[in-house]
Amino acid sequence: MYVSRYTFFFPISDTEDIILVNPLSGAVDIVDAEVINVIKNLRKGKLTGTTEILHELAKRRYIYGKKEDEERLITEAFEQWSKNLALEPESFFIYPTYGCNLRCTYCFQTEDMRKGDVIKPRLVDRAFEVMEKIHAEGGSKGQPLLTLFGGEPLMYRKEQKDAVTYILKKCQDSGFHSKIITNGVDLNHYIDTIQKYVDKHIQVTLDGPRDIHNKRRIFADGSGSFDKIADNVDKVLKEVGMHIALRINVDKENLHSLPEMASFIIERGWRDTGLITPYIAAVRDSGCIGQENVIPLPQLLKTILKMYTNNPETKIITLMGWRWMESIENLIKKGWLYSPLFNFCGAGMKRLCFDTFGDIYACAGFAGEKSQIIGRYSPDLEFYTELLDQWKTRNILTLPKCSTCSYNLLCGGGCTFIAVTKYGSLQASPCVGIHQILNLGFHYYYPLIKKKAEGG
């Protein structure tokens, strides 16, 4: 018999329980040492255990009759993933400008990228022609989502506000959904536009309480932006009633301030509105800021979960976007893990980014990085096939390091942006410590998983 290479187990401290997981089949079970010994012996070529245990392990696809049985299932899962991806709505980005009114200490964009030009109406028209064409020719069953990004998309300049309004109106006329990623500094000047045209949500960043934020997200003169942003969040909540994703970029400099930030959110009354989702985003080493303040994900998660335990109010700051933790939460709520992941994100496949000057990028993070342009949308649509194909075909089955890795279905080959910026190649595989992260997650959620299992 063959033990699936995707069969993992996590002994839960201070208990006799062991969580058995297989991300290919989606199986999760709480078992004892007897079951784990059967699996260990099978891996050594020894057939032990009762007929009942072997039957259940095979039924749950922790083991197979032969290796080829699993390989066939991987192929089927990839085909299903590809079909599901084709049905997903497109995610488009438009950059009204590369200009920005902040100079955040960890920003990966260079001064050359921060040109203040504003996108022209003719380029907006052309971008929508291309987006509508791509959507019409694709297999999506839903309407695309358009995100305004930058630079800072909501800087207050007449030309820029006119451009943003024009983009969002065309978005509405095209039947696209819309959201905005903004630093929030000039948000008050766009209340009327957001109220009229944005139908999803906006994202605003506050990197901690006032003294911490004001050391990191600063104006060109070095002054802080906290009060202006917080006041603008209040205005959106009061005058628009729109959901806000409140991003907190976390590294060594501000990790300790999360409990204080949670208290601020509660005291400000934001939690009570039901319209704010604060969440933790790990600051990543994108090749330019260095490792000095970057925290490895397992270490960061361990600290956050300890904070959740010791300072329960900190739980209001979520781990939204941490796929592995969200998958465990989904297991508790709905009874199953997320489906196998063959690619980290839809960049270059279901995601395209249209910049201020007529260039197209696969990933929002690469905007302005000329070496990563995958095409142009003006004056004529042209894709640079060789580079675009590398994005489209990048998945765990084609990446040399990932193809034989037992954790590939959980990480999808890692972030392509990090692969290129930190390791210099689209074919690199940034690893984040999946086993450690899952071990932390299963320990933290163990009481709820146990309760779920006992309830059937």
LINMOCOR-V392214 format. One record per backbone hydrogen bond with DSSP energy under -0.5 kcal/mol. NH is the residue of the N-H (numbers start at 1). CO is the residue of the C=O. If there is no record, write none. Layout:
nh->[NH,NH]
co->[CO,CO]
This chain:
nh->[2,4,4,7,8,8,10,12,13,15,18,19,20,20,21,22,23,26,27,29,31,31,35,36,37,38,39,40,41,42,43,44,44,45,46,47,48,54,55,56,57,58,59,60,61,62,63,64,69,70,70,71,72,73,74,75,76,77,78,79,80,81,82,83,84,85,86,87,88,88,91,92,92,93,94,95,96,96,98,98,103,105,107,113,114,114,115,119,123,124,125,126,127,128,129,130,131,132,133,134,135,136,137,138,141,142,145,146,147,147,148,149,149,151,152,153,153,155,157,161,162,163,164,165,166,167,168,169,170,171,172,173,174,175,175,176,177,179,180,181,182,182,187,189,190,191,194,195,196,197,198,200,202,203,204,205,206,206,212,213,214,215,216,216,217,218,219,222,225,229,230,231,232,233,234,235,236,237,238,239,240,241,242,244,245,246,246,247,247,248,249,250,250,252,254,255,257,258,261,262,263,264,265,266,267,268,269,270,271,273,273,274,274,275,277,278,279,280,281,283,286,298,300,301,302,303,304,305,306,307,308,309,310,311,314,315,316,317,318,318,322,323,325,326,327,328,329,330,331,332,333,334,335,335,336,337,341,342,344,348,348,349,350,351,352,353,354,355,355,358,360,361,362,366,367,369,370,372,373,374,375,376,377,378,382,384,385,387,388,389,390,391,392,393,394,395,396,398,399,403,405,408,410,411,412,412,414,419,420,421,422,423,423,424,425,428,437,438,439,440,441,442,443,444,445,446,446,448,449,450,451,452,453,454,455,456]
co->[64,2,62,4,6,21,19,17,11,12,31,10,18,29,8,27,6,22,22,20,18,29,32,32,33,34,35,36,37,38,39,40,41,42,41,45,46,50,51,52,53,54,55,56,58,57,57,2,66,66,67,67,68,69,70,71,72,73,74,75,76,77,78,79,80,81,82,83,84,85,350,90,145,352,147,354,94,149,115,117,218,216,104,110,110,111,113,96,120,120,121,122,123,124,125,126,127,128,129,130,131,132,133,134,87,87,90,177,92,145,179,94,147,99,99,151,181,152,155,157,158,159,160,161,162,163,164,165,166,167,168,169,170,171,172,171,144,146,201,148,180,203,184,186,187,188,190,191,192,193,194,178,243,180,245,182,204,247,209,209,210,212,212,213,213,216,223,219,217,225,226,227,228,229,230,231,232,233,234,235,236,236,236,275,202,244,277,204,245,279,247,248,281,293,251,251,254,255,257,258,259,260,261,262,263,264,266,265,265,269,270,270,271,270,244,276,246,318,248,250,284,432,296,297,298,299,300,301,302,303,304,305,306,307,311,312,313,314,278,316,319,321,322,322,323,324,325,326,327,328,329,330,330,331,330,26,409,340,412,351,362,346,346,346,91,361,93,353,359,355,375,353,372,363,364,366,368,369,370,360,360,382,358,358,376,374,383,384,384,385,386,387,388,389,391,393,342,395,395,399,402,405,407,407,341,408,411,415,416,417,418,418,419,420,419,425,433,434,435,436,437,438,439,440,441,442,443,445,445,446,447,448,449,450,451,453]
